[in-house]
Amino acid sequence: MRRALTARREFLKMAGGVVVPGRRKGGDLDLRAARALIRRGSLGKVAFCRVLRGSVGETMEELRFLFDGAAPVSVDGQNGRATLRYARFVASYEESDRREIVLCGSEATMVVNRRGLSLHRRSG
């Protein structure tokens, strides 16, 4: 597991990425551009999401919005962390004031935070 996290971090460092400013509503994340990219298939198959949010309820609402109504099959968690298993992907939630969602797809990784949206395409 540690090796996979390190590999993803290295991928993000090397990818360069393109920043697409996103509109914010009330200082929070605006996920409309992210949902459009997911629907368009820009990320490929999304298998994993990492979400830093204020509550697991907010996380489930945002993932439901991003993935057109998807609901978790199961939620396991404690101490401000949770694993949400969906039919097509797994999401890791961590309680935080940072407000960030990282979506790891087969073709690209997308990061959505208060600064906007960045898309890191797979190279090679």
C-alpha positions in Angstrom: 0.0 0.0 0.0 2.8 2.4 0.9 4.5 1.8 -2.4 1.3 2.6 -4.3 0.9 5.9 -2.5 4.5 6.8 -3.2 4.0 5.9 -6.9 0.9 8.1 -7.2 2.8 11.0 -5.5 5.7 10.6 -7.9 3.3 10.5 -10.8 1.7 13.8 -9.7 5.2 15.4 -9.3 6.2 14.3 -12.8 2.9 15.0 -14.6 3.2 18.7 -14.7 -0.6 19.2 -14.9 -2.9 21.9 -16.2 -4.7 24.2 -13.8 -8.3 25.0 -14.6 -9.6 27.7 -12.2 -13.0 26.6 -10.7 -15.7 28.9 -9.4 -16.3 28.7 -5.7 -19.5 29.1 -3.9 -19.3 30.3 -0.3 -15.6 29.6 -0.2 -16.1 25.9 -0.9 -15.5 23.6 -3.9 -17.4 24.0 -7.1 -17.5 20.6 -8.6 -19.3 21.3 -11.9 -16.2 21.3 -14.0 -14.9 18.2 -12.4 -18.2 16.4 -13.0 -18.1 17.4 -16.7 -14.5 16.0 -17.1 -15.6 12.7 -15.4 -18.7 12.5 -17.7 -16.5 13.2 -20.8 -14.2 10.3 -19.8 -11.1 12.5 -19.4 -9.9 10.5 -16.4 -10.6 7.1 -17.9 -11.9 4.6 -15.4 -11.9 6.1 -11.9 -10.9 3.4 -9.3 -9.9 5.5 -6.3 -10.8 8.8 -4.7 -9.2 10.6 -1.7 -11.4 13.2 0.0 -10.3 15.7 2.7 -13.5 17.3 4.0 -15.3 18.5 7.1 -17.7 15.6 7.4 -18.3 12.2 5.8 -21.8 13.4 4.9 -20.4 16.2 2.8 -18.1 13.7 1.2 -21.0 11.4 0.2 -23.0 14.3 -1.2 -20.1 15.5 -3.3 -19.3 12.0 -4.6 -23.0 11.5 -5.4 -22.9 14.7 -7.4 -19.7 13.9 -9.2 -20.8 10.3 -10.1 -24.4 11.0 -11.1 -26.2 9.7 -8.0 -23.8 6.9 -7.0 -24.4 5.7 -3.4 -21.8 3.8 -1.3 -22.3 0.1 -1.0 -20.6 0.2 2.4 -19.0 2.8 4.8 -16.5 1.7 7.4 -14.8 4.3 9.6 -13.7 5.7 12.9 -11.7 8.6 14.3 -12.3 11.0 11.5 -11.4 8.6 8.7 -13.6 6.3 6.6 -13.5 4.0 3.6 -16.5 4.3 1.3 -17.0 1.4 -1.1 -19.0 2.1 -4.3 -19.9 -0.3 -7.1 -17.2 1.1 -9.4 -14.6 2.7 -7.1 -13.3 3.1 -3.5 -13.1 6.4 -1.7 -10.9 7.3 1.3 -12.3 10.0 3.5 -10.3 12.0 6.1 -11.7 14.8 8.3 -9.9 18.0 7.4 -10.3 21.8 6.9 -8.2 21.4 3.8 -11.1 20.7 1.4 -9.6 18.6 -1.4 -10.7 15.7 -3.6 -8.3 13.6 -5.6 -9.7 11.3 -8.2 -7.4 8.7 -9.6 -8.4 7.4 -13.1 -6.7 5.1 -15.6 -6.0 8.0 -17.9 -5.5 11.0 -15.5 -5.6 12.2 -11.9 -7.7 15.2 -11.0 -7.3 17.3 -7.9 -10.1 19.7 -6.9 -9.5 22.1 -4.1 -10.1 25.8 -3.1 -7.6 27.0 -5.8 -9.5 25.3 -8.5 -9.1 22.1 -10.5 -5.9 20.5 -11.9 -5.8 17.6 -14.3 -2.6 15.5 -14.4 -2.6 13.3 -17.5 -0.8 10.0 -17.6 2.4 10.3 -19.6 3.8 7.8 -22.0 
